[in-house]
Amino acid sequence: MATPIQENLVGSNNAYATNFTQGDLALPPAKKYAVVTCMDARIDPAAAFGINLGDAHVIRNAGAVASDALRSLVISQQLLGTTEILLVKHTGCGMLTFEETDAANMVRQNLGDEGIKAIADGFAGKFLPFPDVEAAVKSDVEWLKQNKAIPEGTKISGWVYEVETGKVKSVQ
């Protein structure tokens, strides 16, 4: 039996597919850039950042953490030709609200030792929270610039999206 969320997916997709005309877009992103941003449900990257279908890769994870996005960025650049990276974190991020030990304790409480082992196996048990958004942007941008898996000459910029206003600001 389908959940209401699943039913919404199917119904919305049917409406979308009825008028869909962009099935011939090329696989590589037309504008040759990738955006790393947070999975926060309050961010609509296409609308907020002017991304049309086929323009860019949008990589989302908790906190827009560069190291968590590295696999996707390498594929984006090496296999699909992107040459620029925009890293966009945001105000009011959930990653500001806890520390590593808080998250691990919650997993242990809810899932027990097997849950702790699973996160250790899956992502080394690192949740990667941060206490300051702008400092985290600067740190991730610098990490990407120094990372040997990112080609020299890649344009990399850092941004903060303000969920309260919908505006972005550059972080240097």
Buried (B, 14 or more C-beta within 10 A) or exposed (E): EEEEEEEEEEEEEEEEEEEEEEEEEEEBBEBBBBBBBBEBEBBEBBEBBEBEEBBBBBBBBBBBBBBBBBEBBBBBBEEBEBBBBBBBBBBEBEBBEBEEEEBBEEBBEEEEEEBBEEBEEEEEBBBBBBEEBBEBBBBBBEBBEEBEEBEEEBEBBBBBBEBEEEEBEEBE
